[in-house]
């Protein structure tokens, strides 16, 4: 589903219904960050991801364990290219084992398959 734009849109629509679309939006933001070449833009994008998905005041905060959040915060001021890799992997796993199985049996997915 995540390898095509229509698949992403459909899964995102499902996640919005479940009030967990922040997970896919975070995953997408991490994928986009990987394509940013220019260093200042990279740092700005990292800050945007922190502000949108990783602060407790964010309306799109993703659920990560305290160890991962602490590690991210420790690297925030001088981010390297793989700063979000572990967090992105954890969110992917969460979607894969929790949301995606429900998506596959949802009326939304079944209407798309037909």
MOPAC internal coordinates of N, CA, C and O (Angstrom, degrees):
PM7 1SCF
backbone

  N    0.0000 0     0.00 0     0.00 0    0    0    0
  C    1.4413 1     0.00 0     0.00 0    1    0    0
  C    1.5254 1   111.25 1     0.00 0    2    1    0
  O    1.2310 1   120.31 1   145.15 1    3    2    1
  N    1.3179 1   117.01 1   -34.85 1    3    2    1
  C    1.4554 1   119.84 1  -174.47 1    5    3    2
  C    1.5217 1   113.26 1   -83.56 1    6    5    3
  O    1.2310 1   120.25 1  -178.75 1    7    6    5
  N    1.3064 1   117.13 1     1.25 1    7    6    5
  C    1.4590 1   119.42 1  -179.78 1    9    7    6
  C    1.5331 1   112.19 1   -96.49 1   10    9    7
  O    1.2310 1   120.24 1   177.91 1   11   10    9
  N    1.3311 1   117.14 1    -2.09 1   11   10    9
  C    1.4621 1   118.89 1   178.56 1   13   11   10
  C    1.5208 1   110.51 1  -134.73 1   14   13   11
  O    1.2310 1   120.96 1   -32.95 1   15   14   13
  N    1.3167 1   115.78 1   147.05 1   15   14   13
  C    1.4661 1   120.33 1   179.14 1   17   15   14
  C    1.5213 1   112.42 1   -59.94 1   18   17   15
  O    1.2310 1   119.31 1   134.66 1   19   18   17
  N    1.3471 1   118.93 1   -45.34 1   19   18   17
  C    1.4745 1   118.16 1   178.08 1   21   19   18
  C    1.5349 1   112.48 1   -61.94 1   22   21   19
  O    1.2310 1   120.30 1   141.93 1   23   22   21
  N    1.3200 1   117.02 1   -38.07 1   23   22   21
  C    1.4592 1   121.00 1   178.39 1   25   23   22
  C    1.5216 1   111.50 1   -64.22 1   26   25   23
  O    1.2310 1   120.89 1   136.77 1   27   26   25
  N    1.3257 1   115.90 1   -43.23 1   27   26   25
  C    1.4669 1   120.87 1   177.98 1   29   27   26
  C    1.5225 1   110.14 1   -62.37 1   30   29   27
  O    1.2310 1   120.31 1   134.12 1   31   30   29
  N    1.3281 1   117.02 1   -45.88 1   31   30   29
  C    1.4741 1   120.44 1  -179.69 1   33   31   30
  C    1.5245 1   111.47 1   -60.70 1   34   33   31
  O    1.2310 1   120.36 1   137.20 1   35   34   33
  N    1.3211 1   116.92 1   -42.80 1   35   34   33
  C    1.4574 1   120.85 1  -179.05 1   37   35   34
  C    1.5313 1   110.79 1   -66.77 1   38   37   35
  O    1.2310 1   120.34 1   134.84 1   39   38   37
  N    1.3153 1   116.96 1   -45.16 1   39   38   37
  C    1.4607 1   120.84 1   179.06 1   41   39   38
  C    1.5261 1   110.48 1   -64.01 1   42   41   39
  O    1.2310 1   120.44 1   139.97 1   43   42   41
  N    1.3415 1   116.76 1   -40.03 1   43   42   41
  C    1.4625 1   121.24 1   177.83 1   45   43   42
  C    1.5255 1   110.78 1   -62.56 1   46   45   43
  O    1.2310 1   120.67 1   139.17 1   47   46   45
  N    1.3163 1   116.32 1   -40.83 1   47   46   45
  C    1.4612 1   120.55 1   177.41 1   49   47   46
  C    1.5365 1   109.90 1   -59.45 1   50   49   47
  O    1.2310 1   120.56 1   135.81 1   51   50   49
  N    1.3139 1   116.53 1   -44.19 1   51   50   49
  C    1.4674 1   121.44 1   177.82 1   53   51   50
  C    1.5265 1   110.63 1   -62.54 1   54   53   51
  O    1.2310 1   120.49 1   133.49 1   55   54   53
  N    1.3256 1   116.68 1   -46.51 1   55   54   53
  C    1.4616 1   120.20 1  -178.25 1   57   55   54
  C    1.5268 1   111.66 1   -63.65 1   58   57   55
  O    1.2310 1   120.23 1   146.13 1   59   58   57
  N    1.3265 1   117.17 1   -33.87 1   59   58   57
  C    1.4707 1   119.90 1   175.85 1   61   59   58
  C    1.5152 1   110.24 1   -62.06 1   62   61   59
  O    1.2310 1   120.21 1   139.99 1   63   62   61
  N    1.3160 1   117.20 1   -40.01 1   63   62   61
  C    1.4638 1   121.11 1   177.97 1   65   63   62
  C    1.5298 1   110.87 1   -62.93 1   66   65   63
  O    1.2310 1   120.86 1   148.41 1   67   66   65
  N    1.3165 1   115.95 1   -31.59 1   67   66   65
  C    1.4645 1   121.51 1  -179.83 1   69   67   66
  C    1.5288 1   113.04 1   -91.50 1   70   69   67
  O    1.2310 1   120.42 1   179.52 1   71   70   69
  N    1.3154 1   116.80 1    -0.48 1   71   70   69
  C    1.4702 1   122.30 1  -178.31 1   73   71   70
  C    1.5284 1   111.94 1    60.49 1   74   73   71
  O    1.2310 1   121.33 1  -140.72 1   75   74   73
  N    1.3208 1   115.07 1    39.28 1   75   74   73
  C    1.4663 1   119.18 1   176.62 1   77   75   74
  C    1.5272 1   111.15 1  -135.80 1   78   77   75
  O    1.2310 1   120.39 1  -152.63 1   79   78   77
  N    1.3315 1   116.87 1    27.37 1   79   78   77
  C    1.4597 1   120.91 1  -178.81 1   81   79   78
  C    1.5218 1   112.72 1   -68.34 1   82   81   79
  O    1.2310 1   120.05 1   163.68 1   83   82   81
  N    1.3427 1   117.51 1   -16.32 1   83   82   81
  C    1.4597 1   119.87 1   178.68 1   85   83   82
  C    1.5249 1   111.18 1   -60.84 1   86   85   83
  O    1.2310 1   120.21 1   149.89 1   87   86   85
  N    1.3219 1   117.20 1   -30.11 1   87   86   85
  C    1.4650 1   119.75 1  -179.44 1   89   87   86
  C    1.5270 1   111.48 1   -64.10 1   90   89   87
  O    1.2310 1   120.36 1   132.11 1   91   90   89
  N    1.3167 1   116.91 1   -47.89 1   91   90   89
  C    1.4576 1   119.91 1   179.74 1   93   91   90
  C    1.5255 1   110.59 1   -70.51 1   94   93   91
  O    1.2310 1   120.02 1   142.82 1   95   94   93
  N    1.3160 1   117.56 1   -37.18 1   95   94   93
  C    1.4732 1   119.53 1   178.38 1   97   95   94
  C    1.5273 1   110.48 1   -63.29 1   98   97   95
  O    1.2310 1   120.10 1   141.69 1   99   98   97
  N    1.3360 1   117.42 1   -38.31 1   99   98   97
  C    1.4630 1   121.22 1   176.27 1  101   99   98
  C    1.5240 1   110.26 1   -64.72 1  102  101   99
  O    1.2310 1   120.23 1   133.67 1  103  102  101
  N    1.3265 1   117.16 1   -46.33 1  103  102  101
  C    1.4543 1   121.51 1   179.96 1  105  103  102
  C    1.5295 1   110.54 1   -58.71 1  106  105  103
  O    1.2310 1   120.39 1   136.09 1  107  106  105
  N    1.3298 1   116.86 1   -43.91 1  107  106  105
  C    1.4676 1   121.61 1   179.06 1  109  107  106
  C    1.5234 1   110.41 1   -63.88 1  110  109  107
  O    1.2310 1   120.23 1   136.40 1  111  110  109
  N    1.3300 1   117.17 1   -43.60 1  111  110  109
  C    1.4659 1   120.51 1   179.11 1  113  111  110
  C    1.5272 1   110.90 1   -60.28 1  114  113  111
  O    1.2310 1   120.18 1   139.93 1  115  114  113
  N    1.3200 1   117.27 1   -40.07 1  115  114  113
  C    1.4714 1   120.89 1   177.74 1  117  115  114
  C    1.5240 1   111.23 1   -64.99 1  118  117  115
  O    1.2310 1   120.35 1   140.95 1  119  118  117
  N    1.3250 1   116.93 1   -39.05 1  119  118  117
  C    1.4609 1   120.62 1   177.10 1  121  119  118
  C    1.5297 1   110.96 1   -64.11 1  122  121  119
  O    1.2310 1   120.57 1   138.13 1  123  122  121
  N    1.3087 1   116.51 1   -41.87 1  123  122  121
  C    1.4743 1   120.41 1   178.79 1  125  123  122
  C    1.5169 1   111.38 1   -65.87 1  126  125  123
  O    1.2310 1   120.71 1   141.60 1  127  126  125
  N    1.3312 1   116.26 1   -38.40 1  127  126  125
  C    1.4608 1   120.41 1   179.09 1  129  127  126
  C    1.5214 1   111.34 1   -58.87 1  130  129  127
  O    1.2310 1   120.17 1   144.11 1  131  130  129
  N    1.3189 1   117.28 1   -35.89 1  131  130  129
  C    1.4609 1   121.42 1  -178.74 1  133  131  130
  C    1.5283 1   112.35 1   -62.59 1  134  133  131
  O    1.2310 1   120.48 1   159.32 1  135  134  133
  N    1.3273 1   116.68 1   -20.68 1  135  134  133
  C    1.4659 1   120.85 1  -178.27 1  137  135  134
  C    1.5219 1   113.14 1   -94.22 1  138  137  135
  O    1.2310 1   120.32 1   174.23 1  139  138  137
  N    1.3365 1   116.99 1    -5.77 1  139  138  137
  C    1.4604 1   121.42 1  -179.48 1  141  139  138
  C    1.5242 1   108.77 1   -78.05 1  142  141  139
  O    1.2310 1   120.58 1   -56.57 1  143  142  141
  N    1.3111 1   116.50 1   123.43 1  143  142  141
  C    1.4609 1   121.56 1  -176.13 1  145  143  142
  C    1.5290 1   111.56 1   -97.63 1  146  145  143
  O    1.2310 1   120.48 1   132.72 1  147  146  145
  N    1.2995 1   116.69 1   -47.28 1  147  146  145
  C    1.4686 1   122.15 1  -174.62 1  149  147  146
  C    1.5294 1   110.51 1   -67.49 1  150  149  147
  O    1.2310 1   120.37 1   -50.53 1  151  150  149
  N    1.3270 1   116.89 1   129.47 1  151  150  149
  C    1.4679 1   123.13 1  -170.22 1  153  151  150
  C    1.5335 1   113.60 1   -62.21 1  154  153  151
  O    1.2310 1   119.58 1   134.89 1  155  154  153
  N    1.3215 1   118.41 1   -45.11 1  155  154  153
  C    1.4698 1   119.65 1  -179.82 1  157  155  154
  C    1.5195 1   111.69 1   -65.55 1  158  157  155
  O    1.2310 1   120.56 1   140.48 1  159  158  157
  N    1.3210 1   116.53 1   -39.52 1  159  158  157
  C    1.4656 1   120.70 1   177.30 1  161  159  158
  C    1.5216 1   109.94 1   -65.32 1  162  161  159
  O    1.2310 1   120.39 1   141.59 1  163  162  161
  N    1.3248 1   116.86 1   -38.41 1  163  162  161
  C    1.4571 1   122.04 1   177.07 1  165  163  162
  C    1.5299 1   110.39 1   -58.49 1  166  165  163
  O    1.2310 1   120.53 1   129.72 1  167  166  165
  N    1.3246 1   116.60 1   -50.28 1  167  166  165
  C    1.4660 1   120.85 1  -179.16 1  169  167  166
  C    1.5260 1   111.39 1   -62.46 1  170  169  167
  O    1.2310 1   120.55 1   141.48 1  171  170  169
  N    1.2998 1   116.56 1   -38.52 1  171  170  169
  C    1.4664 1   121.29 1   178.03 1  173  171  170
  C    1.5286 1   110.87 1   -65.15 1  174  173  171
  O    1.2310 1   120.80 1   138.07 1  175  174  173
  N    1.3154 1   116.08 1   -41.93 1  175  174  173
  C    1.4654 1   121.69 1   179.34 1  177  175  174
  C    1.5302 1   109.86 1   -65.19 1  178  177  175
  O    1.2310 1   120.35 1   139.94 1  179  178  177
  N    1.3344 1   116.93 1   -40.06 1  179  178  177
  C    1.4653 1   121.33 1   177.22 1  181  179  178
  C    1.5237 1   109.45 1   -59.00 1  182  181  179
  O    1.2310 1   120.53 1   133.83 1  183  182  181
  N    1.3216 1   116.60 1   -46.17 1  183  182  181
  C    1.4690 1   120.82 1   178.45 1  185  183  182
  C    1.5179 1   111.37 1   -60.97 1  186  185  183
  O    1.2310 1   120.63 1   138.75 1  187  186  185
  N    1.3257 1   116.40 1   -41.25 1  187  186  185
  C    1.4653 1   120.39 1   177.91 1  189  187  186
  C    1.5371 1   110.69 1   -59.79 1  190  189  187
  O    1.2310 1   120.65 1   137.41 1  191  190  189
  N    1.3213 1   116.36 1   -42.59 1  191  190  189
  C    1.4661 1   120.30 1   179.36 1  193  191  190
  C    1.5300 1   110.44 1   -64.26 1  194  193  191
  O    1.2310 1   120.63 1   136.33 1  195  194  193
  N    1.3182 1   116.40 1   -43.67 1  195  194  193
  C    1.4616 1   119.31 1   176.78 1  197  195  194
  C    1.5241 1   110.68 1   -58.27 1  198  197  195
  O    1.2310 1   120.64 1   131.03 1  199  198  197
  N    1.3255 1   116.38 1   -48.97 1  199  198  197
  C    1.4599 1   120.52 1  -175.95 1  201  199  198
  C    1.5261 1   113.04 1   -66.73 1  202  201  199
  O    1.2310 1   120.54 1   145.25 1  203  202  201
  N    1.3022 1   116.58 1   -34.75 1  203  202  201
  C    1.4635 1   119.72 1  -176.19 1  205  203  202
  C    1.5269 1   113.23 1   -85.30 1  206  205  203
  O    1.2310 1   119.98 1   147.54 1  207  206  205
  N    1.3367 1   117.63 1   -32.46 1  207  206  205
  C    1.4584 1   119.85 1  -170.42 1  209  207  206
  C    1.5319 1   116.27 1  -123.76 1  210  209  207
  O    1.2310 1   119.64 1   165.34 1  211  210  209
  N    1.3108 1   118.29 1   -14.66 1  211  210  209
  C    1.4652 1   118.74 1  -169.53 1  213  211  210
  C    1.5233 1   114.94 1  -121.59 1  214  213  211
  O    1.2310 1   119.77 1  -176.79 1  215  214  213
  N    1.3114 1   118.04 1     3.21 1  215  214  213
  C    1.4581 1   119.85 1   176.29 1  217  215  214
  C    1.5201 1   109.50 1  -101.35 1  218  217  215
  O    1.2310 1   120.98 1   -32.54 1  219  218  217
  N    1.3112 1   115.73 1   147.46 1  219  218  217
  C    1.4662 1   119.78 1  -177.80 1  221  219  218
  C    1.5288 1   112.18 1   -65.57 1  222  221  219
  O    1.2310 1   119.96 1   160.42 1  223  222  221
  N    1.3157 1   117.69 1   -19.58 1  223  222  221
  C    1.4650 1   120.77 1   179.35 1  225  223  222
  C    1.5317 1   112.57 1   -89.30 1  226  225  223
  O    1.2310 1   120.36 1   176.35 1  227  226  225
  N    1.3082 1   116.92 1    -3.65 1  227  226  225
  C    1.4576 1   120.98 1  -178.42 1  229  227  226
  C    1.5207 1   111.55 1   -72.90 1  230  229  227
  O    1.2310 1   120.84 1   -37.60 1  231  230  229
  N    1.3207 1   115.99 1   142.40 1  231  230  229
  C    1.4652 1   120.07 1   176.11 1  233  231  230
  C    1.5312 1   110.91 1   -78.86 1  234  233  231
  O    1.2310 1   120.21 1   169.27 1  235  234  233
  N    1.3214 1   117.20 1   -10.73 1  235  234  233
  C    1.4704 1   121.85 1  -179.64 1  237  235  234
  C    1.5282 1   111.54 1  -119.38 1  238  237  235
  O    1.2310 1   120.20 1  -149.69 1  239  238  237
  N    1.3145 1   117.22 1    30.31 1  239  238  237
  C    1.4629 1   120.10 1  -176.97 1  241  239  238
  C    1.5315 1   111.25 1   -62.62 1  242  241  239
  O    1.2310 1   120.83 1   -49.65 1  243  242  241
  N    1.3240 1   116.01 1   130.35 1  243  242  241
  C    1.4594 1   121.32 1   176.09 1  245  243  242
  C    1.5302 1   108.76 1   -88.98 1  246  245  243
  O    1.2310 1   121.39 1   -24.60 1  247  246  245
  N    1.3067 1   114.95 1   155.40 1  247  246  245
  C    1.4560 1   121.16 1  -177.43 1  249  247  246
  C    1.5322 1   109.86 1   -93.72 1  250  249  247
  O    1.2310 1   121.45 1   -71.02 1  251  250  249
  N    1.3072 1   114.84 1   108.98 1  251  250  249
  C    1.4685 1   121.44 1   177.53 1  253  251  250
  C    1.5203 1   108.54 1  -128.96 1  254  253  251
  O    1.2310 1   120.73 1   -28.58 1  255  254  253
  N    1.3181 1   116.20 1   151.42 1  255  254  253
  C    1.4595 1   118.32 1   179.79 1  257  255  254
  C    1.5251 1   110.46 1   -70.18 1  258  257  255
  O    1.2310 1   121.33 1   -19.39 1  259  258  257
  N    1.3139 1   115.06 1   160.61 1  259  258  257
  C    1.4650 1   121.12 1  -173.47 1  261  259  258
  C    1.5276 1   112.83 1   -62.19 1  262  261  259
  O    1.2310 1   119.93 1   146.55 1  263  262  261
  N    1.3278 1   117.74 1   -33.45 1  263  262  261
  C    1.4698 1   120.39 1   179.33 1  265  263  262
  C    1.5225 1   110.90 1   -63.24 1  266  265  263
  O    1.2310 1   120.44 1   135.60 1  267  266  265
  N    1.3241 1   116.77 1   -44.40 1  267  266  265
  C    1.4638 1   120.81 1  -179.46 1  269  267  266
  C    1.5226 1   109.83 1   -66.67 1  270  269  267
  O    1.2310 1   120.22 1   135.91 1  271  270  269
  N    1.3218 1   117.18 1   -44.09 1  271  270  269
  C    1.4658 1   120.40 1   178.78 1  273  271  270
  C    1.5227 1   111.59 1   -61.46 1  274  273  271
  O    1.2310 1   120.62 1   138.27 1  275  274  273
  N    1.3181 1   116.43 1   -41.73 1  275  274  273
  C    1.4630 1   120.34 1   179.44 1  277  275  274
  C    1.5312 1   110.76 1   -63.39 1  278  277  275
  O    1.2310 1   120.99 1   136.64 1  279  278  277
  N    1.3236 1   115.71 1   -43.36 1  279  278  277
  C    1.4668 1   119.92 1   178.92 1  281  279  278
  C    1.5340 1   110.70 1   -62.68 1  282  281  279
  O    1.2310 1   120.58 1   137.91 1  283  282  281
  N    1.3181 1   116.50 1   -42.09 1  283  282  281
  C    1.4664 1   120.24 1   177.65 1  285  283  282
  C    1.5265 1   110.85 1   -61.53 1  286  285  283
  O    1.2310 1   120.62 1   133.67 1  287  286  285
  N    1.3158 1   116.43 1   -46.33 1  287  286  285
  C    1.4638 1   120.05 1  -179.47 1  289  287  286
  C    1.5256 1   112.10 1   -63.82 1  290  289  287
  O    1.2310 1   120.29 1   146.24 1  291  290  289
  N    1.3236 1   117.04 1   -33.76 1  291  290  289
  C    1.4659 1   120.74 1   177.59 1  293  291  290
  C    1.5258 1   111.70 1   -66.29 1  294  293  291
  O    1.2310 1   120.44 1   150.72 1  295  294  293
  N    1.3268 1   116.75 1   -29.28 1  295  294  293
  C    1.4679 1   121.17 1  -177.69 1  297  295  294
  C    1.5311 1   113.07 1   -99.23 1  298  297  295
  O    1.2310 1   120.30 1  -179.63 1  299  298  297
  N    1.3066 1   117.03 1     0.37 1  299  298  297
  C    1.4677 1   121.52 1  -173.85 1  301  299  298
  C    1.5273 1   113.38 1   -61.02 1  302  301  299
  O    1.2310 1   119.91 1   138.80 1  303  302  301
  N    1.3051 1   117.77 1   -41.20 1  303  302  301
  C    1.4643 1   120.02 1  -175.04 1  305  303  302
  C    1.5284 1   113.38 1   -72.39 1  306  305  303
  O    1.2310 1   120.31 1   153.77 1  307  306  305
  N    1.3255 1   117.00 1   -26.23 1  307  306  305
  C    1.4719 1   120.09 1   176.19 1  309  307  306
  C    1.5322 1   108.66 1  -136.93 1  310  309  307
  O    1.2310 1   120.84 1  -105.47 1  311  310  309
  N    1.3305 1   115.99 1    74.53 1  311  310  309
  C    1.4722 1   120.23 1  -174.31 1  313  311  310
  C    1.5225 1   113.01 1   -71.37 1  314  313  311
  O    1.2310 1   121.17 1   -40.19 1  315  314  313
  N    1.3173 1   115.36 1   139.81 1  315  314  313
  C    1.4625 1   119.43 1   172.50 1  317  315  314
  C    1.5293 1   107.84 1   -98.82 1  318  317  315
  O    1.2310 1   120.69 1    -3.85 1  319  318  317
  N    1.2929 1   116.28 1   176.15 1  319  318  317
  C    1.4707 1   122.04 1  -173.62 1  321  319  318
  C    1.5226 1   113.73 1   -66.48 1  322  321  319
  O    1.2310 1   120.10 1   159.15 1  323  322  321
  N    1.3121 1   117.42 1   -20.85 1  323  322  321
  C    1.4683 1   119.13 1  -179.20 1  325  323  322
  C    1.5310 1   112.52 1  -109.13 1  326  325  323
  O    1.2310 1   120.25 1  -155.64 1  327  326  325
  N    1.3175 1   117.14 1    24.36 1  327  326  325
  C    1.4653 1   121.82 1  -175.21 1  329  327  326
  C    1.5271 1   112.97 1   -54.25 1  330  329  327
  O    1.2310 1   119.78 1   141.67 1  331  330  329
  N    1.3286 1   118.02 1   -38.33 1  331  330  329
  C    1.4585 1   120.25 1  -175.30 1  333  331  330
  C    1.5311 1   114.06 1  -101.59 1  334  333  331
  O    1.2310 1   119.78 1  -174.50 1  335  334  333
  N    1.3146 1   118.03 1     5.50 1  335  334  333
  C    1.4667 1   120.12 1  -174.98 1  337  335  334
  C    1.5320 1   113.03 1   -56.96 1  338  337  335
  O    1.2310 1   120.07 1   131.18 1  339  338  337
  N    1.3148 1   117.48 1   -48.82 1  339  338  337
  C    1.4657 1   119.58 1  -178.87 1  341  339  338
  C    1.5284 1   110.80 1   -65.30 1  342  341  339
  O    1.2310 1   120.43 1   134.72 1  343  342  341
  N    1.3216 1   116.78 1   -45.28 1  343  342  341
  C    1.4680 1   120.90 1  -179.95 1  345  343  342
  C    1.5264 1   110.49 1   -62.52 1  346  345  343
  O    1.2310 1   120.32 1   137.48 1  347  346  345
  N    1.3164 1   116.99 1   -42.52 1  347  346  345
  C    1.4605 1   120.84 1   178.97 1  349  347  346
  C    1.5293 1   110.08 1   -63.20 1  350  349  347
  O    1.2310 1   120.22 1   139.38 1  351  350  349
  N    1.3097 1   117.18 1   -40.62 1  351  350  349
  C    1.4634 1   121.03 1   177.86 1  353  351  350
  C    1.5181 1   112.29 1   -63.41 1  354  353  351
  O    1.2310 1   120.49 1   139.81 1  355  354  353
  N    1.3124 1   116.67 1   -40.19 1  355  354  353
  C    1.4629 1   120.41 1   178.70 1  357  355  354
  C    1.5279 1   111.14 1   -66.51 1  358  357  355
  O    1.2310 1   120.19 1   139.48 1  359  358  357
  N    1.3089 1   117.24 1   -40.52 1  359  358  357
  C    1.4679 1   120.63 1   178.66 1  361  359  358
  C    1.5290 1   110.12 1   -68.50 1  362  361  359
  O    1.2310 1   120.47 1   140.92 1  363  362  361
  N    1.3256 1   116.71 1   -39.08 1  363  362  361
  C    1.4632 1   120.06 1   176.30 1  365  363  362
  C    1.5356 1   110.10 1   -60.31 1  366  365  363
  O    1.2310 1   120.57 1   133.83 1  367  366  365
  N    1.3282 1   116.51 1   -46.17 1  367  366  365
  C    1.4706 1   120.79 1   179.24 1  369  367  366
  C    1.5201 1   111.13 1   -61.11 1  370  369  367
  O    1.2310 1   120.50 1   138.59 1  371  370  369
  N    1.3174 1   116.65 1   -41.41 1  371  370  369
  C    1.4581 1   120.86 1   177.96 1  373  371  370
  C    1.5283 1   110.55 1   -59.96 1  374  373  371
  O    1.2310 1   120.30 1   133.09 1  375  374  373
  N    1.3129 1   117.03 1   -46.91 1  375  374  373
  C    1.4649 1   120.30 1   179.18 1  377  375  374
  C    1.5259 1   110.39 1   -64.32 1  378  377  375
  O    1.2310 1   120.84 1   138.14 1  379  378  377
  N    1.3333 1   116.00 1   -41.86 1  379  378  377
  C    1.4645 1   121.04 1  -176.22 1  381  379  378
  C    1.5301 1   112.52 1   -63.18 1  382  381  379
  O    1.2310 1   120.67 1   137.97 1  383  382  381
  N    1.3157 1   116.33 1   -42.03 1  383  382  381
  C    1.4647 1   118.25 1  -175.59 1  385  383  382
  C    1.5232 1   113.36 1   -93.79 1  386  385  383
  O    1.2310 1   119.62 1   164.04 1  387  386  385
  N    1.3329 1   118.34 1   -15.96 1  387  386  385
  C    1.4558 1   120.60 1  -175.34 1  389  387  386
  C    1.5269 1   112.29 1  -112.32 1  390  389  387
  O    1.2310 1   119.96 1   115.62 1  391  390  389
  N    1.3060 1   117.68 1   -64.38 1  391  390  389
  C    1.4688 1   122.08 1  -173.89 1  393  391  390
  C    1.5258 1   112.81 1   -75.85 1  394  393  391
  O    1.2310 1   120.55 1   136.37 1  395  394  393
  N    1.3200 1   116.55 1   -43.63 1  395  394  393
  C    1.4628 1   119.70 1  -173.82 1  397  395  394
  C    1.5327 1   113.46 1   -61.11 1  398  397  395
  O    1.2310 1   118.79 1   136.18 1  399  398  397
  N    1.3390 1   119.92 1   -43.82 1  399  398  397
  C    1.4687 1   118.62 1   176.94 1  401  399  398
  C    1.5392 1   112.53 1   -59.52 1  402  401  399
  O    1.2310 1   120.43 1   141.91 1  403  402  401
  N    1.3350 1   116.78 1   -38.09 1  403  402  401
  C    1.4705 1   119.43 1   177.06 1  405  403  402
  C    1.5215 1   111.07 1   -67.81 1  406  405  403
  O    1.2310 1   120.97 1   143.54 1  407  406  405
  N    1.3251 1   115.75 1   -36.46 1  407  406  405
  C    1.4590 1   120.99 1   177.95 1  409  407  406
  C    1.5252 1   110.42 1   -60.75 1  410  409  407
  O    1.2310 1   120.32 1   137.73 1  411  410  409
  N    1.3340 1   117.00 1   -42.27 1  411  410  409
  C    1.4630 1   121.44 1  -176.79 1  413  411  410
  C    1.5304 1   113.37 1   -64.68 1  414  413  411
  O    1.2310 1   119.89 1   158.45 1  415  414  413
  N    1.3140 1   117.82 1   -21.55 1  415  414  413
  C    1.4657 1   120.46 1   178.00 1  417  415  414
  C    1.5302 1   111.75 1  -108.06 1  418  417  415
  O    1.2310 1   120.61 1  -172.27 1  419  418  417
  N    1.3113 1   116.45 1     7.73 1  419  418  417
  C    1.4680 1   120.40 1  -177.64 1  421  419  418
  C    1.5313 1   111.30 1   -78.23 1  422  421  419
  O    1.2310 1   120.55 1   -27.11 1  423  422  421
  N    1.3265 1   116.55 1   152.89 1  423  422  421
  C    1.4703 1   120.25 1   173.81 1  425  423  422
  C    1.5408 1   112.14 1   -59.08 1  426  425  423
  O    1.2310 1   120.48 1   145.28 1  427  426  425
  N    1.3299 1   116.68 1   -34.72 1  427  426  425
  C    1.4663 1   120.48 1   179.43 1  429  427  426
  C    1.5251 1   110.64 1   -60.21 1  430  429  427
  O    1.2310 1   120.28 1   130.38 1  431  430  429
  N    1.3167 1   117.07 1   -49.62 1  431  430  429
  C    1.4606 1   120.95 1   179.56 1  433  431  430
  C    1.5181 1   111.23 1   -65.40 1  434  433  431
  O    1.2310 1   120.65 1   136.43 1  435  434  433
  N    1.3097 1   116.37 1   -43.57 1  435  434  433
  C    1.4651 1   120.31 1  -179.04 1  437  435  434
  C    1.5248 1   111.88 1   -64.93 1  438  437  435
  O    1.2310 1   119.54 1   146.33 1  439  438  437
  N    1.3084 1   118.49 1   -33.67 1  439  438  437
  C    1.4754 1   119.46 1   176.43 1  441  439  438
  C    1.5333 1   110.21 1   -71.78 1  442  441  439
  O    1.2310 1   120.24 1   149.71 1  443  442  441
  N    1.3256 1   117.14 1   -30.29 1  443  442  441
  C    1.4643 1   120.93 1   177.60 1  445  443  442
  C    1.5272 1   110.90 1   -71.76 1  446  445  443
  O    1.2310 1   120.18 1   141.56 1  447  446  445
  N    1.3278 1   117.27 1   -38.44 1  447  446  445
  C    1.4696 1   122.14 1  -178.79 1  449  447  446
  C    1.5276 1   111.83 1   -64.54 1  450  449  447
  O    1.2310 1   121.06 1   143.53 1  451  450  449
  N    1.3239 1   115.58 1   -36.47 1  451  450  449
  C    1.4832 1   119.98 1  -174.27 1  453  451  450
  C    1.4996 1   113.07 1   -68.32 1  454  453  451
  O    1.2310 1   120.10 1   180.00 1  455  454  453

